[in-house]
Amino acid sequence: MKWQGVIEKFRPHLPLGSDVKAVTLLEGDTPLLPAPRLAQAVGLSGDLYLKVEGANPTGSFKDRGMTVAISQAAAEGSRAIICASTGNTSASAAAYAAQAGMEAYVLIPKGKIALGKLSQALLHGARIVAIEGNFDQALEMVSAIAQQHALTIVNSINPYRLHGQKTAAFEICDTLGRAPDYHFLPVGNAGNITAYWMGYCLYHEAGITSGTPRMMGFQASGAAPLVQGRPVRNPETLATAIRIGNPASWNGAEAARDESGGMIGCVTDEEILAAQRLLATSEGVFAEPASAAAVAGLQKVCGTDQIPVPSVIVCTLTGHGLKDPSAITDVCPEPVSAPANIDAVRKVLKL
Ligand code: AN7
């Protein structure tokens, strides 16, 4: 059957009434790409797959949660939604709100969201305020404002978001015909690791899969509250999507880690950029820096020989690289220019 988005595909596993009409951009059904060259490059002998969530309609995994949260909000008669965001949530919320005919209010940390994400929120017509503060402060304000003005919060503290996002775990199991042994992903506000674990457990309890993966979460080392065991007041990383110091789903992330026998570690910005490049050059996949944190984590774990063979490993690439082009142009030299004649071009290309 033609793909109709994650709600129609997984409705029996979602807490939506049968009368709830889907607000959808046909999100989900993203590639699970085998990555043998990346596996080899990081010294992994198992089967590695990339869940390419940048292939969603607004370019990130947030669309899975947003279709469910906004469909429910619309069914409840909500006229406006609000979120705090490091970028991708606001892009997704603004797009789905546009389709639902709702107003979208967005609080972002000033100067700290990638240009691609900001341009999406702008074009979809969100009302945006750039606060002189960080994501954690924005989320606190959103909670207060939402109550005062009866707005629907579409951050991942909205449980419908996590139910939508768990569908990525379903897709992975459906495609592999089993659950992976390890699942790597970046962790910021910690909704996604919580949602994946929920999805894997649900399939296991339903008898669809016989096991669950170890959940391997990675934060940026300048924004690693779950590694340090306490909130970080001034989180810093060039992976602005995960520049978060006090994750809302703290307990969910710890439960996912502990119940699955996994870990939450951290990687430096240098490791993130190197992993982003390795992914792009080895497999031809352009993911944003936050997504590359998971690849850097994989690289780190493989370097210390913790993964037994044979293993099936999935790594979620949460957002598209085009979201944040300046992460590349800020560090790469500009292309050499040449007059428009063949000899000059040949010389530059060293042909
Ligand atoms: C590409 O958009 O929090 O641990 O406000 O955009 O579920 O928060 C984004 C998070 C990873 C972390 N990768 O996921 C927001 C926001 C990308 C992201 C994460 C985000 P969570």
Residues whose N, C-alpha, C, O or C-beta is under 5 A from the ligand:
A	BS01	AN7	A84 S85 T86 G87 N88 T89 S90 P186 V187 G188 N189 A190 G191 N192 I193 A241 A290 S291 T318 G319
